[in-house]
Amino acid sequence: MSTLYTKQDIKEKAKELANMLAQTEEVDFFKRAEKQINEHLRVQEMIAEIKRNQKEAVNLKHYGKSEALQQVEKRIDELHEEIDQIPLVQEFKRSQVDVNELLQLITNTVSKTVTDEIVRSMDGDVMRGTTSKSPFHNC
């Protein structure tokens, strides 16, 4: 008979996995890139300006000032384009993608493994993804 695990057991293993992830090359690069972004004066100024403009856009929208809103939204877009041209920001965004891909890999692996184990435990067909032998398949 197989071992039954509790939610707490799973949570502890998830924390262990999270600690392992936090010590990967991808996460290490992400942390270093984020630290550099936080210390980059021009980037921080631009982020602050984007936030100010976003607040202004909310107010303009609330008061129905569509022409002024369009101008503020255009300025926000310009700031985003400008900030995206900074090599440090490009590196940071790439590192975010890398970390997200790693998390997605883990999610997909867990999901597939659980599904496969359910199918196997029910004498199903892993290749077909069915949990019982179908009388309609002679294979």
Biotite code that builds the C-alpha atoms (Angstrom):
import biotite.structure as struc

atoms = struc.array([
    struc.Atom([0.000, 0.000, 0.000], chain_id="A", res_id=1, res_name="MET", atom_name="CA", element="C"),
    struc.Atom([1.297, 3.462, -0.817], chain_id="A", res_id=2, res_name="SER", atom_name="CA", element="C"),
    struc.Atom([1.982, 6.190, 1.695], chain_id="A", res_id=3, res_name="THR", atom_name="CA", element="C"),
    struc.Atom([-0.691, 8.824, 2.253], chain_id="A", res_id=4, res_name="LEU", atom_name="CA", element="C"),
    struc.Atom([0.564, 12.344, 2.790], chain_id="A", res_id=5, res_name="TYR", atom_name="CA", element="C"),
    struc.Atom([-1.162, 15.173, 4.615], chain_id="A", res_id=6, res_name="THR", atom_name="CA", element="C"),
    struc.Atom([-1.605, 18.711, 3.331], chain_id="A", res_id=7, res_name="LYS", atom_name="CA", element="C"),
    struc.Atom([0.998, 19.734, 5.904], chain_id="A", res_id=8, res_name="GLN", atom_name="CA", element="C"),
    struc.Atom([3.486, 17.205, 4.482], chain_id="A", res_id=9, res_name="ASP", atom_name="CA", element="C"),
    struc.Atom([2.923, 18.635, 1.007], chain_id="A", res_id=10, res_name="ILE", atom_name="CA", element="C"),
    struc.Atom([3.237, 22.205, 2.286], chain_id="A", res_id=11, res_name="LYS", atom_name="CA", element="C"),
    struc.Atom([6.579, 21.381, 3.926], chain_id="A", res_id=12, res_name="GLU", atom_name="CA", element="C"),
    struc.Atom([7.901, 19.815, 0.704], chain_id="A", res_id=13, res_name="LYS", atom_name="CA", element="C"),
    struc.Atom([6.666, 22.851, -1.255], chain_id="A", res_id=14, res_name="ALA", atom_name="CA", element="C"),
    struc.Atom([8.611, 25.116, 1.111], chain_id="A", res_id=15, res_name="LYS", atom_name="CA", element="C"),
    struc.Atom([11.677, 22.944, 0.614], chain_id="A", res_id=16, res_name="GLU", atom_name="CA", element="C"),
    struc.Atom([11.256, 23.214, -3.164], chain_id="A", res_id=17, res_name="LEU", atom_name="CA", element="C"),
    struc.Atom([10.743, 26.991, -2.871], chain_id="A", res_id=18, res_name="ALA", atom_name="CA", element="C"),
    struc.Atom([13.993, 27.272, -0.917], chain_id="A", res_id=19, res_name="ASN", atom_name="CA", element="C"),
    struc.Atom([15.757, 25.291, -3.643], chain_id="A", res_id=20, res_name="MET", atom_name="CA", element="C"),
    struc.Atom([14.309, 27.594, -6.301], chain_id="A", res_id=21, res_name="LEU", atom_name="CA", element="C"),
    struc.Atom([15.458, 30.648, -4.394], chain_id="A", res_id=22, res_name="ALA", atom_name="CA", element="C"),
    struc.Atom([18.994, 29.300, -4.739], chain_id="A", res_id=23, res_name="GLN", atom_name="CA", element="C"),
    struc.Atom([18.978, 28.802, -8.514], chain_id="A", res_id=24, res_name="THR", atom_name="CA", element="C"),
    struc.Atom([21.067, 30.730, -10.989], chain_id="A", res_id=25, res_name="GLU", atom_name="CA", element="C"),
    struc.Atom([17.896, 32.252, -12.489], chain_id="A", res_id=26, res_name="GLU", atom_name="CA", element="C"),
    struc.Atom([16.631, 33.631, -9.176], chain_id="A", res_id=27, res_name="VAL", atom_name="CA", element="C"),
    struc.Atom([20.097, 34.831, -8.201], chain_id="A", res_id=28, res_name="ASP", atom_name="CA", element="C"),
    struc.Atom([20.388, 36.775, -11.468], chain_id="A", res_id=29, res_name="PHE", atom_name="CA", element="C"),
    struc.Atom([16.882, 38.182, -10.972], chain_id="A", res_id=30, res_name="PHE", atom_name="CA", element="C"),
    struc.Atom([17.731, 39.425, -7.463], chain_id="A", res_id=31, res_name="LYS", atom_name="CA", element="C"),
    struc.Atom([20.941, 41.075, -8.659], chain_id="A", res_id=32, res_name="ARG", atom_name="CA", element="C"),
    struc.Atom([19.133, 42.733, -11.589], chain_id="A", res_id=33, res_name="ALA", atom_name="CA", element="C"),
    struc.Atom([16.337, 43.977, -9.330], chain_id="A", res_id=34, res_name="GLU", atom_name="CA", element="C"),
    struc.Atom([18.879, 45.422, -6.900], chain_id="A", res_id=35, res_name="LYS", atom_name="CA", element="C"),
    struc.Atom([20.568, 47.302, -9.749], chain_id="A", res_id=36, res_name="GLN", atom_name="CA", element="C"),
    struc.Atom([17.215, 48.620, -10.972], chain_id="A", res_id=37, res_name="ILE", atom_name="CA", element="C"),
    struc.Atom([16.377, 49.819, -7.466], chain_id="A", res_id=38, res_name="ASN", atom_name="CA", element="C"),
    struc.Atom([19.711, 51.653, -7.307], chain_id="A", res_id=39, res_name="GLU", atom_name="CA", element="C"),
    struc.Atom([19.454, 53.161, -10.829], chain_id="A", res_id=40, res_name="HIS", atom_name="CA", element="C"),
    struc.Atom([18.421, 56.791, -10.294], chain_id="A", res_id=41, res_name="LEU", atom_name="CA", element="C"),
    struc.Atom([17.065, 57.441, -13.810], chain_id="A", res_id=42, res_name="ARG", atom_name="CA", element="C"),
    struc.Atom([14.988, 54.267, -13.795], chain_id="A", res_id=43, res_name="VAL", atom_name="CA", element="C"),
    struc.Atom([13.542, 55.155, -10.385], chain_id="A", res_id=44, res_name="GLN", atom_name="CA", element="C"),
    struc.Atom([12.727, 58.693, -11.574], chain_id="A", res_id=45, res_name="GLU", atom_name="CA", element="C"),
    struc.Atom([10.945, 57.300, -14.612], chain_id="A", res_id=46, res_name="MET", atom_name="CA", element="C"),
    struc.Atom([8.993, 54.781, -12.530], chain_id="A", res_id=47, res_name="ILE", atom_name="CA", element="C"),
    struc.Atom([7.915, 57.575, -10.183], chain_id="A", res_id=48, res_name="ALA", atom_name="CA", element="C"),
    struc.Atom([6.824, 59.688, -13.166], chain_id="A", res_id=49, res_name="GLU", atom_name="CA", element="C"),
    struc.Atom([4.832, 56.764, -14.584], chain_id="A", res_id=50, res_name="ILE", atom_name="CA", element="C"),
    struc.Atom([3.075, 56.319, -11.231], chain_id="A", res_id=51, res_name="LYS", atom_name="CA", element="C"),
    struc.Atom([2.262, 60.053, -11.025], chain_id="A", res_id=52, res_name="ARG", atom_name="CA", element="C"),
    struc.Atom([0.867, 59.978, -14.548], chain_id="A", res_id=53, res_name="ASN", atom_name="CA", element="C"),
    struc.Atom([-1.165, 56.859, -13.802], chain_id="A", res_id=54, res_name="GLN", atom_name="CA", element="C"),
    struc.Atom([-2.765, 58.565, -10.795], chain_id="A", res_id=55, res_name="LYS", atom_name="CA", element="C"),
    struc.Atom([-3.478, 61.604, -12.929], chain_id="A", res_id=56, res_name="GLU", atom_name="CA", element="C"),
    struc.Atom([-5.003, 59.373, -15.624], chain_id="A", res_id=57, res_name="ALA", atom_name="CA", element="C"),
    struc.Atom([-7.366, 57.832, -13.056], chain_id="A", res_id=58, res_name="VAL", atom_name="CA", element="C"),
    struc.Atom([-8.507, 61.299, -11.965], chain_id="A", res_id=59, res_name="ASN", atom_name="CA", element="C"),
    struc.Atom([-8.935, 62.527, -15.538], chain_id="A", res_id=60, res_name="LEU", atom_name="CA", element="C"),
    struc.Atom([-10.956, 59.448, -16.425], chain_id="A", res_id=61, res_name="LYS", atom_name="CA", element="C"),
    struc.Atom([-13.120, 59.924, -13.341], chain_id="A", res_id=62, res_name="HIS", atom_name="CA", element="C"),
    struc.Atom([-13.896, 63.527, -14.340], chain_id="A", res_id=63, res_name="TYR", atom_name="CA", element="C"),
    struc.Atom([-14.442, 62.621, -18.007], chain_id="A", res_id=64, res_name="GLY", atom_name="CA", element="C"),
    struc.Atom([-11.564, 64.693, -19.366], chain_id="A", res_id=65, res_name="LYS", atom_name="CA", element="C"),
    struc.Atom([-10.878, 62.464, -22.362], chain_id="A", res_id=66, res_name="SER", atom_name="CA", element="C"),
    struc.Atom([-8.544, 64.776, -24.292], chain_id="A", res_id=67, res_name="GLU", atom_name="CA", element="C"),
    struc.Atom([-6.280, 65.358, -21.298], chain_id="A", res_id=68, res_name="ALA", atom_name="CA", element="C"),
    struc.Atom([-6.484, 61.632, -20.519], chain_id="A", res_id=69, res_name="LEU", atom_name="CA", element="C"),
    struc.Atom([-5.215, 60.760, -23.998], chain_id="A", res_id=70, res_name="GLN", atom_name="CA", element="C"),
    struc.Atom([-2.237, 63.080, -23.529], chain_id="A", res_id=71, res_name="GLN", atom_name="CA", element="C"),
    struc.Atom([-1.362, 61.549, -20.156], chain_id="A", res_id=72, res_name="VAL", atom_name="CA", element="C"),
    struc.Atom([-1.739, 57.997, -21.527], chain_id="A", res_id=73, res_name="GLU", atom_name="CA", element="C"),
    struc.Atom([0.535, 58.951, -24.436], chain_id="A", res_id=74, res_name="LYS", atom_name="CA", element="C"),
    struc.Atom([3.140, 60.215, -21.964], chain_id="A", res_id=75, res_name="ARG", atom_name="CA", element="C"),
    struc.Atom([2.871, 56.968, -19.977], chain_id="A", res_id=76, res_name="ILE", atom_name="CA", element="C"),
    struc.Atom([3.438, 54.958, -23.181], chain_id="A", res_id=77, res_name="ASP", atom_name="CA", element="C"),
    struc.Atom([6.458, 57.127, -24.058], chain_id="A", res_id=78, res_name="GLU", atom_name="CA", element="C"),
    struc.Atom([7.934, 56.579, -20.607], chain_id="A", res_id=79, res_name="LEU", atom_name="CA", element="C"),
    struc.Atom([7.398, 52.819, -20.889], chain_id="A", res_id=80, res_name="HIS", atom_name="CA", element="C"),
    struc.Atom([9.126, 52.782, -24.278], chain_id="A", res_id=81, res_name="GLU", atom_name="CA", element="C"),
    struc.Atom([12.020, 54.857, -22.942], chain_id="A", res_id=82, res_name="GLU", atom_name="CA", element="C"),
    struc.Atom([12.494, 52.702, -19.865], chain_id="A", res_id=83, res_name="ILE", atom_name="CA", element="C"),
    struc.Atom([12.323, 49.532, -21.974], chain_id="A", res_id=84, res_name="ASP", atom_name="CA", element="C"),
    struc.Atom([15.301, 50.762, -24.009], chain_id="A", res_id=85, res_name="GLN", atom_name="CA", element="C"),
    struc.Atom([17.597, 50.759, -20.975], chain_id="A", res_id=86, res_name="ILE", atom_name="CA", element="C"),
    struc.Atom([19.819, 47.630, -21.146], chain_id="A", res_id=87, res_name="PRO", atom_name="CA", element="C"),
    struc.Atom([19.524, 47.035, -17.396], chain_id="A", res_id=88, res_name="LEU", atom_name="CA", element="C"),
    struc.Atom([15.734, 46.980, -17.669], chain_id="A", res_id=89, res_name="VAL", atom_name="CA", element="C"),
    struc.Atom([15.943, 44.584, -20.618], chain_id="A", res_id=90, res_name="GLN", atom_name="CA", element="C"),
    struc.Atom([18.143, 42.243, -18.557], chain_id="A", res_id=91, res_name="GLU", atom_name="CA", element="C"),
    struc.Atom([15.740, 42.484, -15.629], chain_id="A", res_id=92, res_name="PHE", atom_name="CA", element="C"),
    struc.Atom([12.758, 41.618, -17.840], chain_id="A", res_id=93, res_name="LYS", atom_name="CA", element="C"),
    struc.Atom([14.657, 38.660, -19.325], chain_id="A", res_id=94, res_name="ARG", atom_name="CA", element="C"),
    struc.Atom([15.408, 37.438, -15.820], chain_id="A", res_id=95, res_name="SER", atom_name="CA", element="C"),
    struc.Atom([11.707, 37.702, -14.937], chain_id="A", res_id=96, res_name="GLN", atom_name="CA", element="C"),
    struc.Atom([10.882, 35.545, -17.960], chain_id="A", res_id=97, res_name="VAL", atom_name="CA", element="C"),
    struc.Atom([13.526, 32.993, -16.934], chain_id="A", res_id=98, res_name="ASP", atom_name="CA", element="C"),
    struc.Atom([12.170, 32.732, -13.386], chain_id="A", res_id=99, res_name="VAL", atom_name="CA", element="C"),
    struc.Atom([8.586, 32.510, -14.655], chain_id="A", res_id=100, res_name="ASN", atom_name="CA", element="C"),
    struc.Atom([9.594, 29.731, -17.075], chain_id="A", res_id=101, res_name="GLU", atom_name="CA", element="C"),
    struc.Atom([11.194, 27.837, -14.200], chain_id="A", res_id=102, res_name="LEU", atom_name="CA", element="C"),
    struc.Atom([8.022, 28.188, -12.123], chain_id="A", res_id=103, res_name="LEU", atom_name="CA", element="C"),
    struc.Atom([5.910, 27.097, -15.103], chain_id="A", res_id=104, res_name="GLN", atom_name="CA", element="C"),
    struc.Atom([8.137, 24.058, -15.589], chain_id="A", res_id=105, res_name="LEU", atom_name="CA", element="C"),
    struc.Atom([7.562, 23.056, -11.982], chain_id="A", res_id=106, res_name="ILE", atom_name="CA", element="C"),
    struc.Atom([3.812, 23.613, -12.240], chain_id="A", res_id=107, res_name="THR", atom_name="CA", element="C"),
    struc.Atom([3.567, 21.553, -15.426], chain_id="A", res_id=108, res_name="ASN", atom_name="CA", element="C"),
    struc.Atom([5.751, 18.784, -14.009], chain_id="A", res_id=109, res_name="THR", atom_name="CA", element="C"),
    struc.Atom([3.668, 18.520, -10.830], chain_id="A", res_id=110, res_name="VAL", atom_name="CA", element="C"),
    struc.Atom([0.408, 18.559, -12.782], chain_id="A", res_id=111, res_name="SER", atom_name="CA", element="C"),
    struc.Atom([1.537, 15.906, -15.274], chain_id="A", res_id=112, res_name="LYS", atom_name="CA", element="C"),
    struc.Atom([3.016, 13.694, -12.560], chain_id="A", res_id=113, res_name="THR", atom_name="CA", element="C"),
    struc.Atom([-0.155, 13.825, -10.454], chain_id="A", res_id=114, res_name="VAL", atom_name="CA", element="C"),
    struc.Atom([-2.311, 13.049, -13.496], chain_id="A", res_id=115, res_name="THR", atom_name="CA", element="C"),
    struc.Atom([-0.073, 10.160, -14.548], chain_id="A", res_id=116, res_name="ASP", atom_name="CA", element="C"),
    struc.Atom([-0.075, 8.739, -11.014], chain_id="A", res_id=117, res_name="GLU", atom_name="CA", element="C"),
    struc.Atom([-3.878, 8.902, -10.865], chain_id="A", res_id=118, res_name="ILE", atom_name="CA", element="C"),
    struc.Atom([-4.136, 7.098, -14.201], chain_id="A", res_id=119, res_name="VAL", atom_name="CA", element="C"),
    struc.Atom([-1.600, 4.411, -13.152], chain_id="A", res_id=120, res_name="ARG", atom_name="CA", element="C"),
    struc.Atom([-3.257, 3.860, -9.768], chain_id="A", res_id=121, res_name="SER", atom_name="CA", element="C"),
    struc.Atom([-6.538, 3.177, -11.535], chain_id="A", res_id=122, res_name="MET", atom_name="CA", element="C"),
    struc.Atom([-4.951, 0.754, -14.027], chain_id="A", res_id=123, res_name="ASP", atom_name="CA", element="C"),
    struc.Atom([-5.506, 3.299, -16.745], chain_id="A", res_id=124, res_name="GLY", atom_name="CA", element="C"),
    struc.Atom([-3.619, 4.106, -19.905], chain_id="A", res_id=125, res_name="ASP", atom_name="CA", element="C"),
    struc.Atom([-1.073, 6.902, -19.366], chain_id="A", res_id=126, res_name="VAL", atom_name="CA", element="C"),
    struc.Atom([-0.536, 7.336, -23.101], chain_id="A", res_id=127, res_name="MET", atom_name="CA", element="C"),
    struc.Atom([-4.238, 7.962, -23.660], chain_id="A", res_id=128, res_name="ARG", atom_name="CA", element="C"),
    struc.Atom([-4.762, 9.710, -20.332], chain_id="A", res_id=129, res_name="GLY", atom_name="CA", element="C"),
    struc.Atom([-7.708, 7.484, -19.464], chain_id="A", res_id=130, res_name="THR", atom_name="CA", element="C"),
    struc.Atom([-8.355, 6.095, -15.998], chain_id="A", res_id=131, res_name="THR", atom_name="CA", element="C"),
    struc.Atom([-9.952, 2.834, -17.106], chain_id="A", res_id=132, res_name="SER", atom_name="CA", element="C"),
    struc.Atom([-9.520, 0.317, -19.835], chain_id="A", res_id=133, res_name="LYS", atom_name="CA", element="C"),
    struc.Atom([-12.083, 1.037, -22.514], chain_id="A", res_id=134, res_name="SER", atom_name="CA", element="C"),
    struc.Atom([-13.864, -1.929, -24.093], chain_id="A", res_id=135, res_name="PRO", atom_name="CA", element="C"),
    struc.Atom([-13.849, 0.061, -27.341], chain_id="A", res_id=136, res_name="PHE", atom_name="CA", element="C"),
    struc.Atom([-10.041, 0.033, -27.683], chain_id="A", res_id=137, res_name="HIS", atom_name="CA", element="C"),
    struc.Atom([-8.409, -3.246, -28.589], chain_id="A", res_id=138, res_name="ASN", atom_name="CA", element="C"),
    struc.Atom([-4.866, -1.906, -28.176], chain_id="A", res_id=139, res_name="CYS", atom_name="CA", element="C"),
])
